[in-house]
């Protein structure tokens, strides 16, 4: 029977690719980590890592063992989540992943109402454009700008979004409100950087807008900065309508021009179906979406 402590150390080393980094995460010395790996290799009668100057590479046997420890880690995390979830109380930590724009500009301003309902629940908000692996428990819940493709997930559509043109009211007072593509070309366009991640139909539409002969452009890879630029009167920003609606200093221009719509999804692993933490957050977000829709 394999030693649990040695398996834990092996998993950390395999994920980090380094004895030193694994030791730091486990609060063990490099020599202690090395002894545990050697002991595991001796007990199995197999070499788990190829060692070279740039780090460690898993052998075929090591790859097989890592697959097993990943599955064990996933199941242990799921068991821990179910144990922590109380039938009548909501507490502990909920890890929520979403994009930087949605997390910072739509979700965060609404979180005070969530914490008023659930003061004993902690939220770890992981804002990234990268797609975290929910079945492997890199996060508990995801709010994404496209339907998640990972297996074993419960998916719920929240609302549809389109990209539209927005300018500050002061900018419009000074420069007028364009109504057509032709009129937009006389203005500075503030757009999301073409090489940044976007839902595919939106990316095609956005790139087509940027290719038009605008007087000038300002490219950014952050929606908060784009909002700031528009509110400062630098030009006309191409923004998701869910962001601009909350910012009363902005006004819609060229209202007939917009991108294809895309759907925002709420997703979480099947194994957290009965989680009180996930249920509380899901219901809160759904209620906030209904309030948001009614105000549109």
Secondary structure, DSSP 8 states (H G I E B T S, - for coil): ---HHHHHHHHHHHHHTSHHHHHHHHT--HHHHHHHHHHHHHHHTS--EEEETTEEEE-HHHHHHHHHHHHHHHHHHHHHHHHH--SS---EEEEEEE-HHHIIIIIGGGHHHHHHH-TTEEEEEEE-SS---TTTTS-SEEEESS----SSEEEEEEEEE-EEEEEEHHHHHHH----SHHHHTTSEEEEE-TTS---HHHHHHHHHHHHS--SEEEEES-HHHHHHHHHTTSSEEEEEHHHHTT-TTEEEESTT-----EEEEEEEEGGGTT-HHHHHHHHHHHHHHHHHHHH-
